[in-house]
Amino acid sequence: DEGEWEPEPFLKLHVMSAAIHYGQGVYEGAKAHHCKDGSVRLWNIQANAHRMLEGCDRMMMPSVPPEMFIRACEWCVAANRAYIPPYGTGGALYLRPYIFGHGP
Protein backbone atom coordinates (compact mmCIF):
# COMPACT_ATOMS: atom_id res chain seq x y z
CA ASP A 1 0.00 0.00 0.00
CA GLU A 2 1.01 3.63 -0.06
CA GLY A 3 1.49 3.82 3.69
CA GLU A 4 0.24 6.58 5.93
CA TRP A 5 1.69 9.19 8.24
CA GLU A 6 1.43 8.02 11.84
CA PRO A 7 1.90 10.82 14.38
CA GLU A 8 1.81 8.42 17.36
CA PRO A 9 5.38 7.97 18.65
CA PHE A 10 4.74 4.57 20.25
CA LEU A 11 4.77 1.07 18.76
CA LYS A 12 2.78 -1.84 20.11
CA LEU A 13 4.88 -5.01 19.82
CA HIS A 14 3.98 -8.59 20.49
CA VAL A 15 6.07 -10.14 23.26
CA MET A 16 7.36 -12.75 20.77
CA SER A 17 8.46 -10.18 18.18
CA ALA A 18 11.62 -11.26 16.34
CA ALA A 19 13.01 -7.76 16.88
CA ILE A 20 13.00 -8.31 20.63
CA HIS A 21 14.24 -11.90 20.74
CA TYR A 22 16.63 -12.04 17.80
CA GLY A 23 17.45 -8.43 17.06
CA GLN A 24 16.07 -8.81 13.55
CA GLY A 25 16.12 -5.33 12.13
CA VAL A 26 17.74 -3.00 9.66
CA TYR A 27 18.18 0.74 10.00
CA GLU A 28 19.63 3.59 8.01
CA GLY A 29 20.72 7.11 8.80
CA ALA A 30 19.74 9.95 6.46
CA LYS A 31 20.16 13.71 6.58
CA ALA A 32 18.00 16.57 5.33
CA HIS A 33 19.58 19.98 4.79
CA HIS A 34 18.32 23.47 4.03
CA CYS A 35 19.99 24.63 0.82
CA LYS A 36 21.09 28.08 -0.28
CA ASP A 37 18.16 28.35 -2.71
CA GLY A 38 15.69 27.81 0.17
CA SER A 39 14.85 24.22 -0.71
CA VAL A 40 15.27 21.22 1.56
CA ARG A 41 17.09 18.18 0.22
CA LEU A 42 17.70 14.69 1.46
CA TRP A 43 21.39 13.91 1.05
CA ASN A 44 22.19 10.81 -1.02
CA ILE A 45 18.83 9.20 -0.21
CA GLN A 46 19.07 6.76 -3.14
CA ALA A 47 22.11 5.17 -1.50
CA ASN A 48 20.22 4.88 1.80
CA ALA A 49 17.31 3.20 0.00
CA HIS A 50 19.69 0.76 -1.71
CA ARG A 51 21.42 -0.16 1.56
CA MET A 52 18.04 -0.72 3.24
CA LEU A 53 17.05 -3.04 0.39
CA GLU A 54 20.31 -4.97 0.69
CA GLY A 55 20.02 -5.15 4.47
CA CYS A 56 16.50 -6.57 4.27
CA ASP A 57 17.66 -9.20 1.79
CA ARG A 58 20.62 -10.08 4.04
CA MET A 59 18.34 -10.45 7.08
CA MET A 60 15.80 -12.45 5.04
CA MET A 61 13.12 -9.84 5.68
CA PRO A 62 10.55 -8.42 3.28
CA SER A 63 12.21 -5.53 1.48
CA VAL A 64 11.05 -1.95 1.28
CA PRO A 65 10.84 -0.78 -2.35
CA PRO A 66 13.26 2.14 -2.83
CA GLU A 67 10.43 4.40 -4.05
CA MET A 68 8.46 3.76 -0.84
CA PHE A 69 11.55 4.29 1.32
CA ILE A 70 12.30 7.62 -0.34
CA ARG A 71 8.67 8.75 -0.19
CA ALA A 72 8.49 7.90 3.54
CA CYS A 73 11.66 9.89 4.20
CA GLU A 74 10.23 12.83 2.25
CA TRP A 75 7.03 12.66 4.36
CA CYS A 76 9.10 12.67 7.52
CA VAL A 77 11.13 15.67 6.39
CA ALA A 78 8.00 17.58 5.34
CA ALA A 79 6.36 16.90 8.73
CA ASN A 80 9.50 18.04 10.59
CA ARG A 81 10.64 20.90 8.36
CA ALA A 82 10.52 23.35 11.28
CA TYR A 83 13.32 21.39 12.97
CA ILE A 84 15.79 21.53 10.08
CA PRO A 85 18.62 23.92 10.96
CA PRO A 86 18.95 26.97 8.69
CA TYR A 87 21.28 27.05 5.72
CA GLY A 88 24.83 28.00 6.63
CA THR A 89 24.81 26.52 10.14
CA GLY A 90 26.23 23.18 9.04
CA GLY A 91 23.34 21.42 10.78
CA ALA A 92 20.93 18.86 9.42
CA LEU A 93 17.81 16.94 10.39
CA TYR A 94 18.85 13.34 11.05
CA LEU A 95 16.40 10.58 10.12
CA ARG A 96 16.60 7.00 11.35
CA PRO A 97 14.45 4.85 9.01
CA TYR A 98 14.19 1.27 10.24
CA ILE A 99 12.41 -2.01 9.63
CA PHE A 100 12.22 -4.85 12.11
CA GLY A 101 11.00 -8.42 12.32
CA HIS A 102 7.49 -8.59 13.72
CA GLY A 103 4.47 -10.75 13.10
CA PRO A 104 3.40 -14.36 12.88
Backbone torsions as a table, in degrees:
resi	resn	phi	psi	omega
1	ASP	NA	-179.9	-177.2
2	GLU	-83.1	-8.8	-177.9
3	GLY	79.0	176.6	177.7
4	GLU	-153.4	154.5	178.1
5	TRP	-77.8	127.2	-179.5
6	GLU	-116.0	107.4	-177.7
7	PRO	-75.6	-17.2	-179.5
8	GLU	-66.2	125.6	-177.6
9	PRO	-84.8	3.4	-176.4
10	PHE	-111.1	147.3	175.9
11	LEU	-112.8	141.7	174.3
12	LYS	-102.8	116.0	-177.6
13	LEU	-113.7	143.4	173.6
14	HIS	-71.5	145.5	-178.5
15	VAL	-60.5	-23.7	-179.7
16	MET	-98.2	16.2	-179.6
17	SER	-56.9	135.0	179.0
18	ALA	-61.3	-27.2	178.8
19	ALA	-65.3	-34.8	-179.4
20	ILE	-78.6	-45.1	-172.7
21	HIS	-84.9	-31.7	-174.1
22	TYR	-122.3	-1.2	-180.0
23	GLY	66.3	28.5	-176.8
24	GLN	-77.0	104.3	179.5
25	GLY	-168.5	159.9	177.9
26	VAL	-136.5	136.9	176.9
27	TYR	-135.0	162.4	176.9
28	GLU	-132.4	168.2	174.2
29	GLY	-129.5	123.6	-177.8
30	ALA	-128.6	156.1	-179.9
31	LYS	-126.6	141.5	173.8
32	ALA	-117.8	133.1	-176.5
33	HIS	-123.7	146.4	165.5
34	HIS	-77.8	136.9	-179.7
35	CYS	-105.6	165.6	-177.0
36	LYS	-58.5	-35.0	-178.5
37	ASP	-79.5	3.6	178.3
38	GLY	93.9	-10.4	-180.0
39	SER	-79.4	167.8	173.9
40	VAL	-118.0	132.1	-178.8
41	ARG	-128.5	143.6	171.1
42	LEU	-86.4	128.3	-176.4
43	TRP	-82.2	120.7	172.2
44	ASN	53.8	38.8	-173.3
45	ILE	-65.6	-27.1	177.6
46	GLN	-62.7	-38.4	178.4
47	ALA	-67.0	-38.8	176.6
48	ASN	-61.7	-44.4	-179.7
49	ALA	-62.1	-41.0	179.7
50	HIS	-65.6	-43.2	178.4
51	ARG	-64.9	-36.9	177.4
52	MET	-63.6	-42.7	178.4
53	LEU	-60.7	-47.1	178.8
54	GLU	-64.0	-40.3	179.5
55	GLY	-63.7	-41.3	178.1
56	CYS	-63.4	-43.0	177.8
57	ASP	-61.3	-44.0	-178.7
58	ARG	-63.4	-36.1	-179.3
59	MET	-89.5	4.3	-179.7
60	MET	57.7	43.3	178.8
61	MET	-112.4	155.8	173.2
62	PRO	-56.9	138.0	-177.6
63	SER	-89.1	157.7	175.5
64	VAL	-98.5	119.3	178.1
65	PRO	-57.2	137.3	-178.2
66	PRO	-52.5	-37.4	-179.3
67	GLU	-63.5	-40.0	179.1
68	MET	-69.1	-41.4	178.1
69	PHE	-58.3	-49.3	-178.4
70	ILE	-64.6	-43.4	179.6
71	ARG	-62.1	-41.5	178.7
72	ALA	-63.9	-40.9	177.4
73	CYS	-64.4	-39.9	177.9
74	GLU	-63.9	-39.8	176.3
75	TRP	-60.8	-45.0	-178.7
76	CYS	-61.6	-44.5	179.3
77	VAL	-63.8	-44.2	-179.6
78	ALA	-61.6	-40.5	-178.8
79	ALA	-72.1	-19.7	-176.8
80	ASN	-119.8	21.8	-176.0
81	ARG	-55.6	-34.6	-178.0
82	ALA	-63.7	-18.5	-177.4
83	TYR	-97.9	2.2	178.9
84	ILE	-81.7	123.3	-179.2
85	PRO	-59.3	149.4	-178.6
86	PRO	-63.8	156.7	176.1
87	TYR	-57.4	141.6	175.9
88	GLY	93.3	-10.6	-179.1
89	THR	-87.0	-16.7	-176.6
90	GLY	83.0	0.1	-178.4
91	GLY	-89.2	167.4	179.5
92	ALA	-152.4	159.6	170.6
93	LEU	-88.1	124.3	-178.6
94	TYR	-97.9	127.4	178.2
95	LEU	-108.1	147.1	178.5
96	ARG	-127.9	74.2	176.6
97	PRO	-66.6	139.2	-179.8
98	TYR	-147.4	160.0	173.4
99	ILE	-139.2	142.7	-178.8
100	PHE	-141.1	157.4	-180.0
101	GLY	-72.3	124.3	-178.2
102	HIS	-159.9	137.7	175.9
103	GLY	126.9	-176.4	-176.5
104	PRO	-66.5	NA	NA
